[in-house]
Amino acid sequence: MIIEIDISDLKLNNLSNSANTKLKEVSEKYIEDVLDEAARLEASRNNSGNNPEITAAIVLDAVEFTKKFRFSKKKSTKKVIFQLLAFISTVCTGGLFKPVEFAKVWYAIIFLVVFLLAILFNLIIYLYDTRNE
């Protein structure tokens, strides 16, 4: 079954050819996501084993779900590595926090280095998230 969607020319006047192509790609992807979610919702609601039927209410629920809970992009390897380093350095900072031991200069220096690394990696993650997502 083919479904065609009409959009008024007033909305499409200023689109370049590349923007028109990208709009088609994005629209198809969004519609596929909504249809996948509608199929998932229908399967979860169809307990009686009847033939699957996606109703207008299920489509509306799927649209609402995809608006609220967008599927997140796959995390890059670089981001995962920074998250891992941030986690490890933060845990190590907590493990090294022993105020009695701070009298030893070398212990205080190790604590400060690990603490600063934890701050640095967490800051990188925060800046990366606000820039890319």
N, CA, C and O atoms as a printed pandas DataFrame, in Angstrom:
     atom_number atom_name residue_name chain_id  residue_number  x_coord  y_coord  z_coord
0              1         N          MET        A               1    0.846   -1.167    0.000
1              2        CA          MET        A               1    0.000    0.000    0.000
2              3         C          MET        A               1    0.898    1.239    0.000
3              4         O          MET        A               1    1.872    1.319    0.749
4              5         N          ILE        A               2    0.557    2.178   -0.836
5              6        CA          ILE        A               2    1.322    3.422   -0.926
6              7         C          ILE        A               2    0.486    4.542   -0.331
7              8         O          ILE        A               2   -0.701    4.679   -0.629
8              9         N          ILE        A               3    1.118    5.333    0.507
9             10        CA          ILE        A               3    0.463    6.496    1.093
10            11         C          ILE        A               3    1.205    7.730    0.597
11            12         O          ILE        A               3    2.421    7.842    0.758
12            13         N          GLU        A               4    0.470    8.646   -0.001
13            14        CA          GLU        A               4    1.068    9.894   -0.466
14            15         C          GLU        A               4    0.627   11.014    0.449
15            16         O          GLU        A               4   -0.510   11.038    0.921
16            17         N          ILE        A               5    1.539   11.945    0.697
17            18        CA          ILE        A               5    1.259   13.075    1.573
18            19         C          ILE        A               5    1.410   14.351    0.758
19            20         O          ILE        A               5    2.428   14.552    0.096
20            21         N          ASP        A               6    0.398   15.216    0.805
21            22        CA          ASP        A               6    0.443   16.485    0.088
22            23         C          ASP        A               6    0.799   17.596    1.058
23            24         O          ASP        A               6    0.216   17.724    2.135
24            25         N          ILE        A               7    1.775   18.396    0.644
25            26        CA          ILE        A               7    2.192   19.565    1.423
26            27         C          ILE        A               7    2.034   20.773    0.512
27            28         O          ILE        A               7    2.436   20.732   -0.651
28            29         N          SER        A               8    1.453   21.845    1.031
29            30        CA          SER        A               8    1.189   23.012    0.186
30            31         C          SER        A               8    2.490   23.612   -0.337
31            32         O          SER        A               8    3.534   23.548    0.312
32            33         N          ASP        A               9    2.395   24.196   -1.523
33            34        CA          ASP        A               9    3.570   24.788   -2.160
34            35         C          ASP        A               9    4.126   25.952   -1.349
35            36         O          ASP        A               9    5.325   26.228   -1.406
36            37         N          LEU        A              10    3.274   26.631   -0.601
37            38        CA          LEU        A              10    3.750   27.757    0.212
38            39         C          LEU        A              10    4.804   27.311    1.219
39            40         O          LEU        A              10    5.739   28.056    1.512
40            41         N          LYS        A              11    4.659   26.114    1.743
41            42        CA          LYS        A              11    5.616   25.588    2.729
42            43         C          LYS        A              11    6.916   25.147    2.060
43            44         O          LYS        A              11    7.965   25.114    2.703
44            45         N          LEU        A              12    6.850   24.808    0.775
45            46        CA          LEU        A              12    8.008   24.236    0.087
46            47         C          LEU        A              12    8.715   25.213   -0.849
47            48         O          LEU        A              12    9.666   24.832   -1.530
48            49         N          ASN        A              13    8.269   26.456   -0.892
49            50        CA          ASN        A              13    8.836   27.431   -1.833
50            51         C          ASN        A              13   10.332   27.612   -1.711
51            52         O          ASN        A              13   11.031   27.632   -2.724
52            53         N          ASN        A              14   10.834   27.741   -0.519
53            54        CA          ASN        A              14   12.234   28.118   -0.316
54            55         C          ASN        A              14   13.183   26.934   -0.174
55            56         O          ASN        A              14   14.350   27.124    0.166
56            57         N          LEU        A              15   12.715   25.739   -0.423
57            58        CA          LEU        A              15   13.572   24.563   -0.259
58            59         C          LEU        A              15   14.471   24.366   -1.481
59            60         O          LEU        A              15   14.020   24.432   -2.625
60            61         N          SER        A              16   15.722   24.130   -1.213
61            62        CA          SER        A              16   16.633   23.777   -2.297
62            63         C          SER        A              16   16.419   22.307   -2.647
63            64         O          SER        A              16   15.688   21.600   -1.953
64            65         N          ASN        A              17   17.050   21.855   -3.710
65            66        CA          ASN        A              17   16.901   20.446   -4.104
66            67         C          ASN        A              17   17.427   19.516   -3.020
67            68         O          ASN        A              17   16.812   18.492   -2.722
68            69         N          SER        A              18   18.568   19.875   -2.431
69            70        CA          SER        A              18   19.125   19.019   -1.375
70            71         C          SER        A              18   18.235   19.029   -0.137
71            72         O          SER        A              18   18.085   18.002    0.527
72            73         N          ALA        A              19   17.647   20.177    0.178
73            74        CA          ALA        A              19   16.736   20.253    1.332
74            75         C          ALA        A              19   15.472   19.442    1.067
75            76         O          ALA        A              19   14.934   18.809    1.975
76            77         N          ASN        A              20   15.003   19.463   -0.166
77            78        CA          ASN        A              20   13.818   18.680   -0.534
78            79         C          ASN        A              20   14.098   17.189   -0.374
79            80         O          ASN        A              20   13.268   16.449    0.155
80            81         N          THR        A              21   15.266   16.751   -0.833
81            82        CA          THR        A              21   15.651   15.349   -0.694
82            83         C          THR        A              21   15.779   14.955    0.772
83            84         O          THR        A              21   15.298   13.899    1.182
84            85         N          LYS        A              22   16.432   15.810    1.563
85            86        CA          LYS        A              22   16.612   15.531    2.988
86            87         C          LYS        A              22   15.274   15.496    3.712
87            88         O          LYS        A              22   15.078   14.676    4.609
88            89         N          LEU        A              23   14.351   16.375    3.334
89            90        CA          LEU        A              23   13.020   16.385    3.943
90            91         C          LEU        A              23   12.303   15.069    3.681
91            92         O          LEU        A              23   11.642   14.534    4.572
92            93         N          LYS        A              24   12.426   14.545    2.469
93            94        CA          LYS        A              24   11.818   13.252    2.158
94            95         C          LYS        A              24   12.434   12.146    3.008
95            96         O          LYS        A              24   11.713   11.302    3.541
96            97         N          GLU        A              25   13.762   12.142    3.139
97            98        CA          GLU        A              25   14.442   11.108    3.935
98            99         C          GLU        A              25   14.011   11.161    5.392
99           100         O          GLU        A              25   13.700   10.134    5.995
100          101         N          VAL        A              26   13.995   12.369    5.955
101          102        CA          VAL        A              26   13.637   12.530    7.368
102          103         C          VAL        A              26   12.184   12.139    7.594
103          104         O          VAL        A              26   11.854   11.502    8.594
104          105         N          SER        A              27   11.319   12.520    6.665
105          106        CA          SER        A              27    9.895   12.172    6.788
106          107         C          SER        A              27    9.692   10.666    6.752
107          108         O          SER        A              27    8.942   10.113    7.556
108          109         N          GLU        A              28   10.363   10.008    5.820
109          110        CA          GLU        A              28   10.244    8.557    5.732
110          111         C          GLU        A              28   10.731    7.890    7.003
111          112         O          GLU        A              28   10.100    6.958    7.502
112          113         N          LYS        A              29   11.854    8.366    7.532
113          114        CA          LYS        A              29   12.418    7.789    8.764
114          115         C          LYS        A              29   11.449    7.978    9.925
115          116         O          LYS        A              29   11.210    7.050   10.698
116          117         N          TYR        A              30   10.887    9.188   10.048
117          118        CA          TYR        A              30    9.957    9.469   11.144
118          119         C          TYR        A              30    8.711    8.591   11.030
119          120         O          TYR        A              30    8.249    8.033   12.026
120          121         N          ILE        A              31    8.172    8.468    9.830
121          122        CA          ILE        A              31    6.972    7.650    9.636
122          123         C          ILE        A              31    7.270    6.188    9.944
123          124         O          ILE        A              31    6.448    5.497   10.545
124          125         N          GLU        A              32    8.438    5.718    9.533
125          126        CA          GLU        A              32    8.819    4.331    9.846
126          127         C          GLU        A              32    8.935    4.125   11.352
127          128         O          GLU        A              32    8.510    3.091   11.868
128          129         N          ASP        A              33    9.505    5.093   12.061
129          130        CA          ASP        A              33    9.610    4.988   13.519
130          131         C          ASP        A              33    8.229    4.937   14.166
131          132         O          ASP        A              33    7.999    4.148   15.082
132          133         N          VAL        A              34    7.308    5.781   13.690
133          134        CA          VAL        A              34    5.950    5.791   14.238
134          135         C          VAL        A              34    5.261    4.463   13.958
135          136         O          VAL        A              34    4.590    3.914   14.832
136          137         N          LEU        A              35    5.424    3.942   12.738
137          138        CA          LEU        A              35    4.791    2.665   12.399
138          139         C          LEU        A              35    5.383    1.505   13.202
139          140         O          LEU        A              35    4.654    0.604   13.616
140          141         N          ASP        A              36    6.690    1.525   13.422
141          142        CA          ASP        A              36    7.307    0.487   14.254
142          143         C          ASP        A              36    6.776    0.544   15.683
143          144         O          ASP        A              36    6.481   -0.483   16.295
144          145         N          GLU        A              37    6.663    1.758   16.199
145          146        CA          GLU        A              37    6.146    1.919   17.558
146          147         C          GLU        A              37    4.673    1.516   17.626
147          148         O          GLU        A              37    4.249    0.909   18.609
148          149         N          ALA        A              38    3.894    1.843   16.603
149          150        CA          ALA        A              38    2.478    1.455   16.572
150          151         C          ALA        A              38    2.348   -0.069   16.540
151          152         O          ALA        A              38    1.480   -0.632   17.207
152          153         N          ALA        A              39    3.196   -0.726   15.780
153          154        CA          ALA        A              39    3.161   -2.193   15.727
154          155         C          ALA        A              39    3.529   -2.781   17.086
155          156         O          ALA        A              39    2.938   -3.771   17.518
156          157         N          ARG        A              40    4.499   -2.174   17.755
157          158        CA          ARG        A              40    4.890   -2.652   19.079
158          159         C          ARG        A              40    3.743   -2.469   20.081
159          160         O          ARG        A              40    3.452   -3.362   20.877
160          161         N          LEU        A              41    3.098   -1.299   20.029
161          162        CA          LEU        A              41    1.974   -1.040   20.934
162          163         C          LEU        A              41    0.817   -1.997   20.668
163          164         O          LEU        A              41    0.201   -2.502   21.606
164          165         N          GLU        A              42    0.519   -2.248   19.390
165          166        CA          GLU        A              42   -0.561   -3.153   19.050
166          167         C          GLU        A              42   -0.268   -4.560   19.543
167          168         O          GLU        A              42   -1.156   -5.241   20.056
168          169         N          ALA        A              43    0.961   -4.991   19.390
169          170        CA          ALA        A              43    1.339   -6.335   19.842
170          171         C          ALA        A              43    1.217   -6.459   21.354
171          172         O          ALA        A              43    0.838   -7.513   21.865
172          173         N          SER        A              44    1.536   -5.391   22.068
173          174        CA          SER        A              44    1.442   -5.453   23.531
174          175         C          SER        A              44   -0.006   -5.421   24.005
175          176         O          SER        A              44   -0.315   -5.932   25.081
176          177         N          ARG        A              45   -0.895   -4.826   23.212
177          178        CA          ARG        A              45   -2.302   -4.734   23.607
178          179         C          ARG        A              45   -3.133   -5.924   23.114
179          180         O          ARG        A              45   -4.221   -6.165   23.636
180          181         N          ASN        A              46   -2.651   -6.654   22.139
181          182        CA          ASN        A              46   -3.399   -7.754   21.544
182          183         C          ASN        A              46   -3.117   -9.040   22.324
183          184         O          ASN        A              46   -2.273   -9.848   21.936
184          185         N          ASN        A              47   -3.836   -9.208   23.420
185          186        CA          ASN        A              47   -3.634  -10.386   24.272
186          187         C          ASN        A              47   -4.448  -11.588   23.823
187          188         O          ASN        A              47   -4.155  -12.717   24.215
188          189         N          SER        A              48   -5.461  -11.358   23.012
189          190        CA          SER        A              48   -6.369  -12.437   22.638
190          191         C          SER        A              48   -5.871  -13.254   21.453
191          192         O          SER        A              48   -6.447  -14.295   21.138
192          193         N          GLY        A              49   -4.811  -12.799   20.791
193          194        CA          GLY        A              49   -4.279  -13.533   19.651
194          195         C          GLY        A              49   -5.039  -13.288   18.365
195          196         O          GLY        A              49   -4.860  -14.031   17.400
196          197         N          ASN        A              50   -5.889  -12.261   18.322
197          198        CA          ASN        A              50   -6.612  -11.921   17.094
198          199         C          ASN        A              50   -5.643  -11.377   16.047
199          200         O          ASN        A              50   -4.475  -11.123   16.340
200          201         N          ASN        A              51   -6.141  -11.201   14.828
201          202        CA          ASN        A              51   -5.326  -10.613   13.778
202          203         C          ASN        A              51   -4.911   -9.199   14.189
203          204         O          ASN        A              51   -5.714   -8.453   14.749
204          205         N          PRO        A              52   -3.669   -8.835   13.912
205          206        CA          PRO        A              52   -3.227   -7.491   14.300
206          207         C          PRO        A              52   -3.994   -6.402   13.545
207          208         O          PRO        A              52   -4.221   -6.503   12.340
208          209         N          GLU        A              53   -4.383   -5.369   14.275
209          210        CA          GLU        A              53   -5.061   -4.228   13.666
210          211         C          GLU        A              53   -4.612   -2.971   14.392
211          212         O          GLU        A              53   -4.867   -2.798   15.584
212          213         N          ILE        A              54   -3.945   -2.105   13.659
213          214        CA          ILE        A              54   -3.473   -0.851   14.235
214          215         C          ILE        A              54   -4.551    0.196   14.013
215          216         O          ILE        A              54   -4.886    0.525   12.875
216          217         N          THR        A              55   -5.089    0.716   15.103
217          218        CA          THR        A              55   -6.168    1.699   15.033
218          219         C          THR        A              55   -5.601    3.113   15.079
219          220         O          THR        A              55   -4.408    3.314   15.307
220          221         N          ALA        A              56   -6.484    4.091   14.857
221          222        CA          ALA        A              56   -6.071    5.498   14.901
222          223         C          ALA        A              56   -5.559    5.856   16.293
223          224         O          ALA        A              56   -4.611    6.630   16.426
224          225         N          ALA        A              57   -6.179    5.300   17.324
225          226        CA          ALA        A              57   -5.743    5.580   18.695
226          227         C          ALA        A              57   -4.318    5.068   18.934
227          228         O          ALA        A              57   -3.518    5.720   19.606
228          229         N          ILE        A              58   -4.020    3.920   18.387
229          230        CA          ILE        A              58   -2.669    3.361   18.545
230          231         C          ILE        A              58   -1.656    4.225   17.801
231          232         O          ILE        A              58   -0.552    4.454   18.296
232          233         N          VAL        A              59   -2.030    4.708   16.605
233          234        CA          VAL        A              59   -1.129    5.588   15.857
234          235         C          VAL        A              59   -0.877    6.872   16.641
235          236         O          VAL        A              59    0.260    7.337   16.717
236          237         N          LEU        A              60   -1.928    7.447   17.225
237          238        CA          LEU        A              60   -1.763    8.665   18.032
238          239         C          LEU        A              60   -0.869    8.401   19.248
239          240         O          LEU        A              60   -0.029    9.230   19.597
240          241         N          ASP        A              61   -1.052    7.260   19.881
241          242        CA          ASP        A              61   -0.195    6.896   21.014
242          243         C          ASP        A              61    1.263    6.748   20.559
243          244         O          ASP        A              61    2.185    7.159   21.264
244          245         N          ALA        A              62    1.457    6.164   19.388
245          246        CA          ALA        A              62    2.811    5.985   18.861
246          247         C          ALA        A              62    3.460    7.332   18.552
247          248         O          ALA        A              62    4.644    7.530   18.825
248          249         N          VAL        A              63    2.690    8.252   17.986
249          250        CA          VAL        A              63    3.213    9.596   17.702
250          251         C          VAL        A              63    3.597   10.284   18.998
251          252         O          VAL        A              63    4.664   10.891   19.092
252          253         N          GLU        A              64    2.734   10.192   19.996
253          254        CA          GLU        A              64    3.013   10.814   21.297
254          255         C          GLU        A              64    4.258   10.205   21.927
255          256         O          GLU        A              64    5.092   10.919   22.484
256          257         N          PHE        A              65    4.379    8.898   21.839
257          258        CA          PHE        A              65    5.541    8.219   22.417
258          259         C          PHE        A              65    6.820    8.641   21.719
259          260         O          PHE        A              65    7.823    8.910   22.381
260          261         N          THR        A              66    6.805    8.704   20.390
261          262        CA          THR        A              66    8.031    9.072   19.676
262          263         C          THR        A              66    8.390   10.536   19.890
263          264         O          THR        A              66    9.562   10.899   19.800
264          265         N          LYS        A              67    7.392   11.392   20.175
265          266        CA          LYS        A              67    7.697   12.790   20.494
266          267         C          LYS        A              67    8.356   12.896   21.868
267          268         O          LYS        A              67    9.342   13.613   22.038
268          269         N          LYS        A              68    7.810   12.183   22.839
269          270        CA          LYS        A              68    8.317   12.275   24.212
270          271         C          LYS        A              68    9.626   11.532   24.402
271          272         O          LYS        A              68   10.547   12.034   25.045
272          273         N          PHE        A              69    9.704   10.342   23.844
273          274        CA          PHE        A              69   10.851    9.478   24.091
274          275         C          PHE        A              69   11.562    9.182   22.778
275          276         O          PHE        A              69   11.506    8.061   22.271
276          277         N          ARG        A              70   12.215   10.170   22.244
277          278        CA          ARG        A              70   12.950    9.975   20.994
278          279         C          ARG        A              70   13.993    8.891   21.198
279          280         O          ARG        A              70   14.594    8.780   22.266
280          281         N          PHE        A              71   14.194    8.109   20.181
281          282        CA          PHE        A              71   15.200    7.068   20.255
282          283         C          PHE        A              71   16.568    7.731   20.203
283          284         O          PHE        A              71   16.863    8.500   19.289
284          285         N          SER        A              72   17.391    7.428   21.184
285          286        CA          SER        A              72   18.692    8.080   21.252
286          287         C          SER        A              72   19.638    7.504   20.209
287          288         O          SER        A              72   19.551    6.341   19.814
288          289         N          LYS        A              73   20.529    8.361   19.791
289          290        CA          LYS        A              73   21.528    7.929   18.833
290          291         C          LYS        A              73   22.523    7.013   19.519
291          292         O          LYS        A              73   22.695    7.053   20.737
292          293         N          LYS        A              74   23.167    6.196   18.722
293          294        CA          LYS        A              74   24.195    5.323   19.273
294          295         C          LYS        A              74   25.359    6.186   19.750
295          296         O          LYS        A              74   25.784    7.112   19.061
296          297         N          LYS        A              75   25.865    5.867   20.936
297          298        CA          LYS        A              75   26.967    6.635   21.489
298          299         C          LYS        A              75   28.249    6.317   20.739
299          300         O          LYS        A              75   28.515    5.170   20.382
300          301         N          SER        A              76   29.035    7.360   20.510
301          302        CA          SER        A              76   30.304    7.148   19.822
302          303         C          SER        A              76   31.286    6.477   20.786
303          304         O          SER        A              76   31.125    6.539   22.005
304          305         N          THR        A              77   32.289    5.848   20.219
305          306        CA          THR        A              77   33.315    5.172   21.023
306          307         C          THR        A              77   34.036    6.177   21.913
307          308         O          THR        A              77   34.342    5.893   23.071
308          309         N          LYS        A              78   34.300    7.344   21.363
309          310        CA          LYS        A              78   34.978    8.400   22.118
310          311         C          LYS        A              78   34.172    8.796   23.359
311          312         O          LYS        A              78   34.731    8.974   24.441
312          313         N          LYS        A              79   32.863    8.930   23.189
313          314        CA          LYS        A              79   32.008    9.315   24.317
314          315         C          LYS        A              79   31.976    8.212   25.377
315          316         O          LYS        A              79   32.021    8.501   26.572
316          317         N          VAL        A              80   31.899    6.963   24.949
317          318        CA          VAL        A              80   31.871    5.841   25.890
318          319         C          VAL        A              80   33.179    5.784   26.675
319          320         O          VAL        A              80   33.163    5.533   27.881
320          321         N          ILE        A              81   34.302    6.012   26.012
321          322        CA          ILE        A              81   35.605    6.000   26.691
322          323         C          ILE        A              81   35.666    7.110   27.734
323          324         O          ILE        A              81   36.118    6.882   28.856
324          325         N          PHE        A              82   35.214    8.309   27.372
325          326        CA          PHE        A              82   35.216    9.408   28.346
326          327         C          PHE        A              82   34.284    9.117   29.518
327          328         O          PHE        A              82   34.609    9.449   30.658
328          329         N          GLN        A              83   33.140    8.506   29.259
329          330        CA          GLN        A              83   32.233    8.157   30.356
330          331         C          GLN        A              83   32.864    7.125   31.279
331          332         O          GLN        A              83   32.729    7.210   32.499
332          333         N          LEU        A              84   33.546    6.162   30.700
333          334        CA          LEU        A              84   34.221    5.141   31.497
334          335         C          LEU        A              84   35.332    5.761   32.347
335          336         O          LEU        A              84   35.459    5.455   33.533
336          337         N          LEU        A              85   36.131    6.630   31.734
337          338        CA          LEU        A              85   37.204    7.294   32.480
338          339         C          LEU        A              85   36.642    8.194   33.581
339          340         O          LEU        A              85   37.197    8.259   34.678
340          341         N          ALA        A              86   35.551    8.878   33.289
341          342        CA          ALA        A              86   34.925    9.728   34.305
342          343         C          ALA        A              86   34.413    8.885   35.473
343          344         O          ALA        A              86   34.588    9.257   36.633
344          345         N          PHE        A              87   33.792    7.767   35.170
345          346        CA          PHE        A              87   33.279    6.897   36.225
346          347         C          PHE        A              87   34.420    6.355   37.092
347          348         O          PHE        A              87   34.361    6.416   38.321
348          349         N          ILE        A              88   35.452    5.828   36.442
349          350        CA          ILE        A              88   36.576    5.239   37.186
350          351         C          ILE        A              88   37.272    6.293   38.037
351          352         O          ILE        A              88   37.571    6.045   39.205
352          353         N          SER        A              89   37.533    7.463   37.469
353          354        CA          SER        A              89   38.234    8.502   38.241
354          355         C          SER        A              89   37.368    9.030   39.382
355          356         O          SER        A              89   37.893    9.380   40.439
356          357         N          THR        A              90   36.070    9.093   39.188
357          358        CA          THR        A              90   35.183    9.547   40.268
358          359         C          THR        A              90   35.139    8.532   41.398
359          360         O          THR        A              90   35.182    8.908   42.569
360          361         N          VAL        A              91   35.055    7.251   41.063
361          362        CA          VAL        A              91   35.057    6.202   42.080
362          363         C          VAL        A              91   36.388    6.189   42.824
363          364         O          VAL        A              91   36.417    6.047   44.046
364          365         N          CYS        A              92   37.486    6.336   42.091
365          366        CA          CYS        A              92   38.813    6.364   42.735
366          367         C          CYS        A              92   38.958    7.570   43.655
367          368         O          CYS        A              92   39.572    7.473   44.718
368          369         N          THR        A              93   38.395    8.705   43.250
369          370        CA          THR        A              93   38.437    9.890   44.109
370          371         C          THR        A              93   37.723    9.613   45.430
371          372         O          THR        A              93   38.221    9.965   46.499
372          373         N          GLY        A              94   36.569    8.989   45.349
373          374        CA          GLY        A              94   35.840    8.642   46.576
374          375         C          GLY        A              94   36.608    7.651   47.429
375          376         O          GLY        A              94   36.608    7.750   48.656
376          377         N          GLY        A              95   37.260    6.699   46.785
377          378        CA          GLY        A              95   38.043    5.716   47.537
378          379         C          GLY        A              95   39.280    6.312   48.175
379          380         O          GLY        A              95   39.715    5.858   49.234
380          381         N          LEU        A              96   39.850    7.321   47.544
381          382        CA          LEU        A              96   41.056    7.955   48.089
382          383         C          LEU        A              96   40.763    9.020   49.138
383          384         O          LEU        A              96   41.688    9.513   49.784
384          385         N          PHE        A              97   39.512    9.379   49.320
385          386        CA          PHE        A              97   39.188   10.443   50.257
386          387         C          PHE        A              97   39.261    9.930   51.696
387          388         O          PHE        A              97   38.308    9.374   52.242
388          389         N          LYS        A              98   40.433   10.145   52.277
389          390        CA          LYS        A              98   40.676    9.804   53.677
390          391         C          LYS        A              98   41.410   10.991   54.286
391          392         O          LYS        A              98   42.628   11.097   54.139
392          393         N          PRO        A              99   40.697   11.885   54.967
393          394        CA          PRO        A              99   41.316   13.113   55.483
394          395         C          PRO        A              99   42.532   12.864   56.390
395          396         O          PRO        A              99   43.433   13.701   56.459
396          397         N          VAL        A             100   42.559   11.746   57.066
397          398        CA          VAL        A             100   43.696   11.444   57.941
398          399         C          VAL        A             100   44.974   11.288   57.125
399          400         O          VAL        A             100   46.052   11.679   57.573
400          401         N          GLU        A             101   44.856   10.721   55.937
401          402        CA          GLU        A             101   46.017   10.471   55.079
402          403         C          GLU        A             101   46.531   11.730   54.380
403          404         O          GLU        A             101   47.628   11.713   53.823
404          405         N          PHE        A             102   45.766   12.815   54.398
405          406        CA          PHE        A             102   46.187   14.022   53.691
406          407         C          PHE        A             102   47.409   14.680   54.319
407          408         O          PHE        A             102   47.994   15.585   53.723
408          409         N          ALA        A             103   47.800   14.247   55.496
409          410        CA          ALA        A             103   49.017   14.767   56.125
410          411         C          ALA        A             103   50.249   14.368   55.309
411          412         O          ALA        A             103   51.264   15.065   55.319
412          413         N          LYS        A             104   50.150   13.250   54.610
413          414        CA          LYS        A             104   51.243   12.822   53.736
414          415         C          LYS        A             104   51.117   13.583   52.414
415          416         O          LYS        A             104   50.074   13.547   51.761
416          417         N          VAL        A             105   52.179   14.263   52.037
417          418        CA          VAL        A             105   52.140   15.114   50.849
418          419         C          VAL        A             105   51.880   14.292   49.589
419          420         O          VAL        A             105   51.073   14.692   48.750
420          421         N          TRP        A             106   52.537   13.172   49.448
421          422        CA          TRP        A             106   52.370   12.360   48.236
422          423         C          TRP        A             106   50.945   11.858   48.094
423          424         O          TRP        A             106   50.428   11.763   46.981
424          425         N          TYR        A             107   50.294   11.531   49.230
425          426        CA          TYR        A             107   48.912   11.056   49.192
426          427         C          TYR        A             107   47.974   12.186   48.765
427          428         O          TYR        A             107   47.050   11.969   47.981
428          429         N          ALA        A             108   48.213   13.382   49.280
429          430        CA          ALA        A             108   47.393   14.537   48.921
430          431         C          ALA        A             108   47.542   14.863   47.432
431          432         O          ALA        A             108   46.568   15.223   46.771
432          433         N          ILE        A             109   48.768   14.736   46.909
433          434        CA          ILE        A             109   48.997   15.008   45.490
434          435         C          ILE        A             109   48.275   13.983   44.623
435          436         O          ILE        A             109   47.644   14.348   43.631
436          437         N          ILE        A             110   48.360   12.706   44.985
437          438        CA          ILE        A             110   47.658   11.660   44.228
438          439         C          ILE        A             110   46.152   11.916   44.244
439          440         O          ILE        A             110   45.484   11.800   43.216
440          441         N          PHE        A             111   45.626   12.265   45.418
441          442        CA          PHE        A             111   44.192   12.543   45.528
442          443         C          PHE        A             111   43.800   13.713   44.626
443          444         O          PHE        A             111   42.811   13.634   43.898
444          445         N          LEU        A             112   44.574   14.797   44.675
445          446        CA          LEU        A             112   44.252   15.969   43.865
446          447         C          LEU        A             112   44.319   15.670   42.367
447          448         O          LEU        A             112   43.483   16.153   41.603
448          449         N          VAL        A             113   45.306   14.881   41.943
449          450        CA          VAL        A             113   45.420   14.534   40.515
450          451         C          VAL        A             113   44.206   13.725   40.069
451          452         O          VAL        A             113   43.619   14.009   39.025
452          453         N          VAL        A             114   43.830   12.721   40.853
453          454        CA          VAL        A             114   42.673   11.886   40.490
454          455         C          VAL        A             114   41.387   12.720   40.540
455          456         O          VAL        A             114   40.510   12.560   39.691
456          457         N          PHE        A             115   41.276   13.604   41.527
457          458        CA          PHE        A             115   40.112   14.475   41.660
458          459         C          PHE        A             115   39.996   15.413   40.449
459          460         O          PHE        A             115   38.910   15.592   39.899
460          461         N          LEU        A             116   41.119   16.007   40.043
461          462        CA          LEU        A             116   41.103   16.897   38.886
462          463         C          LEU        A             116   40.791   16.140   37.595
463          464         O          LEU        A             116   40.113   16.669   36.713
464          465         N          LEU        A             117   41.283   14.904   37.483
465          466        CA          LEU        A             117   40.943   14.089   36.314
466          467         C          LEU        A             117   39.442   13.791   36.285
467          468         O          LEU        A             117   38.819   13.820   35.224
468          469         N          ALA        A             118   38.873   13.506   37.444
469          470        CA          ALA        A             118   37.432   13.248   37.520
470          471         C          ALA        A             118   36.652   14.481   37.073
471          472         O          ALA        A             118   35.691   14.370   36.311
472          473         N          ILE        A             119   37.059   15.639   37.540
473          474        CA          ILE        A             119   36.393   16.884   37.138
474          475         C          ILE        A             119   36.547   17.104   35.639
475          476         O          ILE        A             119   35.583   17.461   34.961
476          477         N          LEU        A             120   37.747   16.893   35.121
477          478        CA          LEU        A             120   38.010   17.103   33.702
478          479         C          LEU        A             120   37.158   16.180   32.828
479          480         O          LEU        A             120   36.508   16.641   31.890
480          481         N          PHE        A             121   37.158   14.891   33.130
481          482        CA          PHE        A             121   36.394   13.949   32.308
482          483         C          PHE        A             121   34.890   14.207   32.388
483          484         O          PHE        A             121   34.190   14.107   31.381
484          485         N          ASN        A             122   34.395   14.535   33.569
485          486        CA          ASN        A             122   32.971   14.847   33.700
486          487         C          ASN        A             122   32.615   16.128   32.957
487          488         O          ASN        A             122   31.536   16.224   32.373
488          489         N          LEU        A             123   33.503   17.105   32.973
489          490        CA          LEU        A             123   33.278   18.343   32.232
490          491         C          LEU        A             123   33.271   18.078   30.729
491          492         O          LEU        A             123   32.445   18.637   30.007
492          493         N          ILE        A             124   34.179   17.232   30.255
493          494        CA          ILE        A             124   34.207   16.879   28.831
494          495         C          ILE        A             124   32.899   16.203   28.428
495          496         O          ILE        A             124   32.335   16.517   27.381
496          497         N          ILE        A             125   32.421   15.286   29.250
497          498        CA          ILE        A             125   31.147   14.610   28.947
498          499         C          ILE        A             125   30.008   15.621   28.892
499          500         O          ILE        A             125   29.183   15.581   27.979
500          501         N          TYR        A             126   29.961   16.524   29.864
501          502        CA          TYR        A             126   28.891   17.531   29.904
502          503         C          TYR        A             126   28.930   18.418   28.656
503          504         O          TYR        A             126   27.903   18.650   28.017
504          505         N          LEU        A             127   30.113   18.905   28.321
505          506        CA          LEU        A             127   30.229   19.781   27.149
506          507         C          LEU        A             127   29.913   19.025   25.857
507          508         O          LEU        A             127   29.295   19.579   24.948
508          509         N          TYR        A             128   30.328   17.787   25.776
509          510        CA          TYR        A             128   30.049   16.970   24.593
510          511         C          TYR        A             128   28.541   16.743   24.446
511          512         O          TYR        A             128   28.019   16.800   23.333
512          513         N          ASP        A             129   27.841   16.489   25.545
513          514        CA          ASP        A             129   26.404   16.260   25.511
514          515         C          ASP        A             129   25.652   17.523   25.104
515          516         O          ASP        A             129   24.734   17.456   24.287
516          517         N          THR        A             130   26.025   18.660   25.657
517          518        CA          THR        A             130   25.302   19.894   25.334
518          519         C          THR        A             130   25.588   20.358   23.914
519          520         O          THR        A             130   24.773   21.069   23.325
520          521         N          ARG        A             131   26.721   19.973   23.356
521          522        CA          ARG        A             131   27.064   20.385   22.000
522          523         C          ARG        A             131   26.417   19.484   20.948
523          524         O          ARG        A             131   26.005   19.967   19.893
524          525         N          ASN        A             132   26.325   18.188   21.221
525          526        CA          ASN        A             132   25.905   17.234   20.193
526          527         C          ASN        A             132   24.495   16.719   20.330
527          528         O          ASN        A             132   23.987   16.119   19.383
528          529         N          GLU        A             133   23.838   16.913   21.442
529          530        CA          GLU        A             133   22.513   16.295   21.579
530          531         C          GLU        A             133   21.500   17.288   22.061
531          532         O          GLU        A             133   20.331   16.943   22.233
